[in-house]
Amino acid sequence: MATFSPELEERFRKLLASYPHKRSALVPMLLYAQDEIGWLTPEAITAVAERLEIPEIAVREAIGYYSMLRTQPAGRYHVQVCTNISCLLRGGERILQHCRHRLDGAAAGSGGGEEGTFSLEEVECMGACSWAPAMQVNYDFFHHLTPERVDQILDGYRRGAPPRPDPAYPGNGAAPAEGKGKPRA
């Protein structure tokens, strides 16, 4: 079974106590485990299934459904670029190609270029159609992107001074949840 930090074990305990059905804690538990480890290892998947008393295949099905859950290592900063219809029509493919070029060809699921600093993934939808094209870096959203704006964002992460997420995106005005928006160790 995967070993999690005492803080994460406590968070799991609270999650399980807050839902009437253990299975309802599945996605939050997977996100928290991924934040701590960096990706969902086979051991972490087994551990979550055991805690929820559900078959491991049910955990893997959820992971397969949600694009924010990964079973491969990612860079410290995981960049997701939307290329769904709204973003596509407003330059999402150009933004994705620009990111590939700037990040030295980082591929989905890889540790990325620059010695694991970045990884890049094309995603289908971020729910930001009104602000297309959009991308997410870890838990920070950026929208109305241009190649120049992408350069500013990526350069900020490279310098260790991530830019503030765009405030017009719903949820970005609130303080991030504990552990959110921070790079993984």
N, C-alpha and C positions, 0 to 999 in steps of 0.2 A: 504494500500500500504506500502511496506517496506520503511524504512527510511535509507538512505545511507548518508555517510559523505559528507560535502560540496565538498571535494576534489574529491570524486567519482562522485558526480553529475556533476562537471565540466568536468571530464574525459568522462562521458557519453555524455555530450553536444558536446564536440569536436569530439567524435566518430560519432555521428549522422550527424554532419556537414561534415565529411570527406568521407562519402559514398554516391553514387548517389541513392541508395535504402536503406532505414532504416534497412531492414531485414539483410543486409550484416553485420551489427554491432552485430548480435546476439551472436556469439561465443565469441568475445572479451568482450562484456558486461557481459556475464555469467562468464567468467574467472575473470574479475575484481570484480564482486559481490562476487564470491566465495572466492577470496583472502581476501576481507574485512570482510566477515561474517564467513568464515570457511567452509561453505557448502551452497548449494542452498535451502533456505527455501521456503515453499509454497508462502510466501509473496514476496520474492525476485523474484520468477518465475513470479508471477502475475505482479509485478512492471516492469520487463523487457518486458513482453508481451505488457503491456499498452504503454510503451515508444516507442516500435517498431511498435505499431498498428497492431499486428498480434495475431491470436488466441493463447491462453495459450497452447493448445495441440501441436502447432508447436514448442514452446519453449521446452516442455517436450520431444518431438521427438528428438530434437537436443541433449538434455541432455542424452537421452538413447543411442544415437549413439556414443558419445565421452566419452571414459573411464576416461578422466581427469576431468570430471564434476561429482559432487557428490550431492546427495539429502539426505545424512546422514552425521552427524558430523564425522570428522576425527581427528586424533591426530595432535598435533602441527607440527610433522614431519610425513608426509604421504609417506610411503615407497611403491613403486610399483616395483614388480619383474616380468620381462618378462619370460614367459614360452612358447613362440611361437617356431616354429620348430628349428630355429638356436640356440636360447638360450637353448632350451630343449636338443638338441644334445650336447651342450657344458657345461651342468651342471646346467641349470636354475632351474630345479625341486629341485636339491640338495640345491641351494642357497635359494629358497623359503622355504624349510623345515628348513634350518639353521636360516633364519630370524624368522620363526614362533617360533622356540625354543628360540632364543635370545630375542624376543620381548614378551615372555610369552603368546604365542598363540593369539596375536592381529589378529582380523578377519577383512575382508573387510567391510568397512562402520562403523566399531566400533570406539570408541574413543581410542581404543588400550590399551595395558598394560601400566604399569608405570604411572598410573593416567592421561591418555590422552596425554602423551608425544609422543607416536608413534601409528600409525595405519598402517596396512599392507594390501596390495591388490595384487592379481595375475592379471597381464595384458597380453594381447595377443601380442602386438607388440609395440616396441618403435622406430622402424626404425634403430636399431643399430646392424643389423645382422652381420656385419663385426667385431664387437667388443664384441660378445656374450661371456658369459652371461652378461646381463645388468640389472641395476635397476636405479630408479629415486627416489630421496628424495626431495619432493616439486618440485622445478624446476631444481635441480641439477642432472646431469647424471653421472653414474659410470659404467664402463665396464671392461671386462676381469676379472670378479670377481672370487674370491676364498673365502671359508669360513673365512680365516684369514683376507682378505681385507675387507670383510663385517663387521667383528668385529671391525676393525680400524675405518671404516666409522661410524657405529652406536655409538661406544664409543665417537667419536668426537662430534656427535650431543648431546649425553647425557651430555657431559662436557660443552656444550654451545659453543664449538669451532668447528663448522662444517668444515670438510675437503674441500679443493678446489675441484671442479668437475674435472673430467678427461679432460685435454685440447685437446686430440685428437678427441673428439666427436664434430662434426660440431656445431658451435654456442657457444661452451663453451669458446672460446678464447675472445669473445666480452664481454664487461661489461653487466651485466644483466639489463633488462629494469627496470624502477622505480617500486619498490615493489616486484620484482621477486627474488626468491632465498632466501628470508628472511622468518623466521618462522612467522606464524600467531600469533597475540597477544592473 
